[in-house]
Amino acid sequence: MSAALQLDELVYDSLESLSLPDVYIRLREVMESDSASMADAAEVISLDPALAARVLRMANSAFYGFRSQVDTITRATNILGMQKIHDLVLAASVSKAFDGFSNDFMDMDTFWYRSVHAGFLARALAEGAGMRNYESLFVRGLLHDIGHLVLFTRFPHECRQALAHCEDGLDARLYAEHELIGVDAMQFAAELSRVWQLPPSIVNSFTHLLRPEDVSGPLAREVAMLHIAVQFSAGIDSDLLIEDIVQRVRASVWRLAELPPEVGAAALDATALEMVDAMYNVITQNDGVMP
């Protein structure tokens, strides 16, 4: 089977069990409407009590650090603005889509914790570099690895074989997946995002994650930031020193990100573990207790 057919089959089969909540679809329609207001967005979110509760928890988390409690969806939308609300609902919606997604070969708690950490790294890098779109980079970092949730279910032994290449970097692991399966997790994440009709910035970021040099325009710098964050996040689980992880990132990517390597290394310290813990508990609804 060709890689294209394999990818199409994987996406088709996955859509039978994975779908974004209707509330996200309706919120996206509100955002695309010229006449919609923040009140309309709040009303849409309120139609899904569980998702509304998750959004409130996110808005009140250490991630945003508001001094007073955000106690209504209307206040959350007015304070955060439409784009941040979209990103919050998207993050919660994807997490909800994978609720109950069991996998004997992957620890889900570890998966989401690492994903949140990748999101924090992407956000810290972009914020430290003075980029305006740093909140969106958190979402892209959070969601970048969703392809592995499906691949580990369908091809557990092949994925474990590919995992053995982690010490050689993310590129080596994905290359091994492609050789063993015919597709890799980033290809799947990009295609699933496209079928879900997620914003083009997310689809394109996943498509070009390994080669940000192939992207043109303002998105190129964002993809370079995401590439660095993901490489850092993947390297943290190895025995490599920070200096070794920094060396894994090509000089051309550092230039594209307009970020000196030493600033990238400092971002690891900026992602305080207590904040990662806080957002992890919000995403997974664990109330601070590891299951």
PELINWO-V235870 format. One record per residue. N is the residue number from 1. RES is the residue in one letter. OMEGA is omega in whole degrees, 0 to 359 (* if undefined). BURIAL is # if it has 24 or more other ideal C-beta (glycine too) atoms within 12 Angstrom, else .. Layout:
n:N res:RES omega:OMEGA burial:BURIAL
n:N res:RES omega:OMEGA burial:BURIAL
This chain:
n:1 res:M omega:180 burial:.
n:2 res:S omega:181 burial:.
n:3 res:A omega:181 burial:.
n:4 res:A omega:179 burial:.
n:5 res:L omega:178 burial:.
n:6 res:Q omega:180 burial:#
n:7 res:L omega:179 burial:#
n:8 res:D omega:180 burial:.
n:9 res:E omega:179 burial:.
n:10 res:L omega:180 burial:#
n:11 res:V omega:181 burial:#
n:12 res:Y omega:180 burial:.
n:13 res:D omega:182 burial:.
n:14 res:S omega:182 burial:#
n:15 res:L omega:178 burial:.
n:16 res:E omega:181 burial:.
n:17 res:S omega:182 burial:.
n:18 res:L omega:176 burial:#
n:19 res:S omega:178 burial:.
n:20 res:L omega:180 burial:#
n:21 res:P omega:180 burial:#
n:22 res:D omega:182 burial:.
n:23 res:V omega:178 burial:#
n:24 res:Y omega:179 burial:#
n:25 res:I omega:180 burial:#
n:26 res:R omega:178 burial:#
n:27 res:L omega:178 burial:#
n:28 res:R omega:177 burial:#
n:29 res:E omega:177 burial:.
n:30 res:V omega:181 burial:#
n:31 res:M omega:182 burial:#
n:32 res:E omega:181 burial:.
n:33 res:S omega:180 burial:.
n:34 res:D omega:185 burial:.
n:35 res:S omega:184 burial:.
n:36 res:A omega:180 burial:.
n:37 res:S omega:176 burial:.
n:38 res:M omega:178 burial:#
n:39 res:A omega:178 burial:.
n:40 res:D omega:179 burial:#
n:41 res:A omega:179 burial:#
n:42 res:A omega:180 burial:#
n:43 res:E omega:179 burial:.
n:44 res:V omega:181 burial:#
n:45 res:I omega:182 burial:#
n:46 res:S omega:179 burial:#
n:47 res:L omega:178 burial:.
n:48 res:D omega:186 burial:#
n:49 res:P omega:182 burial:.
n:50 res:A omega:179 burial:.
n:51 res:L omega:178 burial:#
n:52 res:A omega:179 burial:#
n:53 res:A omega:181 burial:.
n:54 res:R omega:178 burial:#
n:55 res:V omega:178 burial:#
n:56 res:L omega:179 burial:#
n:57 res:R omega:178 burial:#
n:58 res:M omega:182 burial:#
n:59 res:A omega:181 burial:#
n:60 res:N omega:183 burial:#
n:61 res:S omega:177 burial:#
n:62 res:A omega:180 burial:.
n:63 res:F omega:181 burial:#
n:64 res:Y omega:170 burial:#
n:65 res:G omega:176 burial:.
n:66 res:F omega:183 burial:.
n:67 res:R omega:179 burial:.
n:68 res:S omega:184 burial:.
n:69 res:Q omega:174 burial:.
n:70 res:V omega:191 burial:#
n:71 res:D omega:177 burial:.
n:72 res:T omega:177 burial:.
n:73 res:I omega:180 burial:#
n:74 res:T omega:179 burial:#
n:75 res:R omega:179 burial:.
n:76 res:A omega:181 burial:#
n:77 res:T omega:181 burial:#
n:78 res:N omega:181 burial:.
n:79 res:I omega:188 burial:#
n:80 res:L omega:183 burial:#
n:81 res:G omega:188 burial:.
n:82 res:M omega:184 burial:#
n:83 res:Q omega:179 burial:#
n:84 res:K omega:178 burial:#
n:85 res:I omega:177 burial:#
n:86 res:H omega:183 burial:#
n:87 res:D omega:178 burial:#
n:88 res:L omega:181 burial:#
n:89 res:V omega:178 burial:#
n:90 res:L omega:179 burial:#
n:91 res:A omega:179 burial:#
n:92 res:A omega:182 burial:#
n:93 res:S omega:179 burial:#
n:94 res:V omega:177 burial:#
n:95 res:S omega:180 burial:#
n:96 res:K omega:180 burial:#
n:97 res:A omega:181 burial:#
n:98 res:F omega:177 burial:#
n:99 res:D omega:179 burial:.
n:100 res:G omega:180 burial:.
n:101 res:F omega:185 burial:#
n:102 res:S omega:180 burial:.
n:103 res:N omega:182 burial:.
n:104 res:D omega:185 burial:.
n:105 res:F omega:181 burial:.
n:106 res:M omega:177 burial:#
n:107 res:D omega:187 burial:.
n:108 res:M omega:178 burial:#
n:109 res:D omega:178 burial:.
n:110 res:T omega:181 burial:.
n:111 res:F omega:183 burial:#
n:112 res:W omega:178 burial:#
n:113 res:Y omega:179 burial:#
n:114 res:R omega:180 burial:#
n:115 res:S omega:177 burial:#
n:116 res:V omega:180 burial:#
n:117 res:H omega:177 burial:#
n:118 res:A omega:177 burial:#
n:119 res:G omega:179 burial:#
n:120 res:F omega:179 burial:#
n:121 res:L omega:179 burial:#
n:122 res:A omega:180 burial:#
n:123 res:R omega:182 burial:#
n:124 res:A omega:178 burial:#
n:125 res:L omega:183 burial:#
n:126 res:A omega:180 burial:#
n:127 res:E omega:179 burial:#
n:128 res:G omega:179 burial:#
n:129 res:A omega:178 burial:#
n:130 res:G omega:179 burial:.
n:131 res:M omega:182 burial:#
n:132 res:R omega:189 burial:.
n:133 res:N omega:187 burial:#
n:134 res:Y omega:179 burial:#
n:135 res:E omega:179 burial:#
n:136 res:S omega:179 burial:#
n:137 res:L omega:173 burial:#
n:138 res:F omega:181 burial:#
n:139 res:V omega:180 burial:#
n:140 res:R omega:176 burial:#
n:141 res:G omega:180 burial:#
n:142 res:L omega:188 burial:#
n:143 res:L omega:191 burial:#
n:144 res:H omega:188 burial:#
n:145 res:D omega:183 burial:#
n:146 res:I omega:179 burial:#
n:147 res:G omega:181 burial:#
n:148 res:H omega:177 burial:#
n:149 res:L omega:180 burial:#
n:150 res:V omega:183 burial:#
n:151 res:L omega:179 burial:#
n:152 res:F omega:178 burial:#
n:153 res:T omega:184 burial:#
n:154 res:R omega:185 burial:#
n:155 res:F omega:187 burial:#
n:156 res:P omega:184 burial:.
n:157 res:H omega:178 burial:.
n:158 res:E omega:180 burial:#
n:159 res:C omega:179 burial:#
n:160 res:R omega:175 burial:.
n:161 res:Q omega:180 burial:.
n:162 res:A omega:181 burial:#
n:163 res:L omega:180 burial:#
n:164 res:A omega:181 burial:.
n:165 res:H omega:183 burial:#
n:166 res:C omega:182 burial:#
n:167 res:E omega:180 burial:.
n:168 res:D omega:177 burial:.
n:169 res:G omega:181 burial:#
n:170 res:L omega:181 burial:#
n:171 res:D omega:182 burial:#
n:172 res:A omega:179 burial:.
n:173 res:R omega:181 burial:#
n:174 res:L omega:177 burial:#
n:175 res:Y omega:179 burial:.
n:176 res:A omega:177 burial:#
n:177 res:E omega:181 burial:#
n:178 res:H omega:180 burial:#
n:179 res:E omega:185 burial:.
n:180 res:L omega:188 burial:#
n:181 res:I omega:185 burial:#
n:182 res:G omega:175 burial:#
n:183 res:V omega:176 burial:#
n:184 res:D omega:187 burial:#
n:185 res:A omega:180 burial:#
n:186 res:M omega:176 burial:#
n:187 res:Q omega:181 burial:#
n:188 res:F omega:180 burial:#
n:189 res:A omega:180 burial:#
n:190 res:A omega:182 burial:#
n:191 res:E omega:178 burial:#
n:192 res:L omega:178 burial:#
n:193 res:S omega:179 burial:#
n:194 res:R omega:180 burial:.
n:195 res:V omega:176 burial:.
n:196 res:W omega:181 burial:#
n:197 res:Q omega:173 burial:.
n:198 res:L omega:182 burial:#
n:199 res:P omega:180 burial:#
n:200 res:P omega:180 burial:.
n:201 res:S omega:179 burial:#
n:202 res:I omega:180 burial:#
n:203 res:V omega:182 burial:#
n:204 res:N omega:177 burial:#
n:205 res:S omega:180 burial:#
n:206 res:F omega:181 burial:#
n:207 res:T omega:187 burial:#
n:208 res:H omega:186 burial:#
n:209 res:L omega:183 burial:#
n:210 res:L omega:182 burial:#
n:211 res:R omega:179 burial:.
n:212 res:P omega:179 burial:#
n:213 res:E omega:181 burial:.
n:214 res:D omega:182 burial:.
n:215 res:V omega:178 burial:#
n:216 res:S omega:177 burial:.
n:217 res:G omega:184 burial:.
n:218 res:P omega:182 burial:.
n:219 res:L omega:183 burial:#
n:220 res:A omega:181 burial:#
n:221 res:R omega:179 burial:#
n:222 res:E omega:179 burial:#
n:223 res:V omega:177 burial:#
n:224 res:A omega:177 burial:#
n:225 res:M omega:181 burial:#
n:226 res:L omega:178 burial:#
n:227 res:H omega:180 burial:#
n:228 res:I omega:181 burial:#
n:229 res:A omega:182 burial:#
n:230 res:V omega:177 burial:#
n:231 res:Q omega:178 burial:#
n:232 res:F omega:182 burial:#
n:233 res:S omega:179 burial:#
n:234 res:A omega:183 burial:#
n:235 res:G omega:183 burial:#
n:236 res:I omega:181 burial:#
n:237 res:D omega:179 burial:.
n:238 res:S omega:179 burial:#
n:239 res:D omega:183 burial:.
n:240 res:L omega:172 burial:.
n:241 res:L omega:179 burial:.
n:242 res:I omega:180 burial:.
n:243 res:E omega:179 burial:.
n:244 res:D omega:179 burial:.
n:245 res:I omega:178 burial:#
n:246 res:V omega:182 burial:#
n:247 res:Q omega:179 burial:.
n:248 res:R omega:182 burial:#
n:249 res:V omega:182 burial:#
n:250 res:R omega:179 burial:.
n:251 res:A omega:180 burial:.
n:252 res:S omega:179 burial:.
n:253 res:V omega:176 burial:#
n:254 res:W omega:179 burial:#
n:255 res:R omega:180 burial:.
n:256 res:L omega:178 burial:#
n:257 res:A omega:183 burial:#
n:258 res:E omega:187 burial:.
n:259 res:L omega:176 burial:#
n:260 res:P omega:180 burial:.
n:261 res:P omega:181 burial:#
n:262 res:E omega:176 burial:.
n:263 res:V omega:177 burial:#
n:264 res:G omega:179 burial:#
n:265 res:A omega:180 burial:#
n:266 res:A omega:181 burial:.
n:267 res:A omega:177 burial:#
n:268 res:L omega:178 burial:#
n:269 res:D omega:182 burial:.
n:270 res:A omega:180 burial:#
n:271 res:T omega:183 burial:#
n:272 res:A omega:185 burial:.
n:273 res:L omega:180 burial:.
n:274 res:E omega:178 burial:.
n:275 res:M omega:175 burial:#
n:276 res:V omega:177 burial:#
n:277 res:D omega:183 burial:#
n:278 res:A omega:182 burial:#
n:279 res:M omega:176 burial:#
n:280 res:Y omega:181 burial:#
n:281 res:N omega:176 burial:#
n:282 res:V omega:182 burial:#
n:283 res:I omega:186 burial:#
n:284 res:T omega:178 burial:#
n:285 res:Q omega:183 burial:.
n:286 res:N omega:179 burial:.
n:287 res:D omega:174 burial:.
n:288 res:G omega:181 burial:.
n:289 res:V omega:178 burial:.
n:290 res:M omega:181 burial:.
n:291 res:P omega:* burial:.
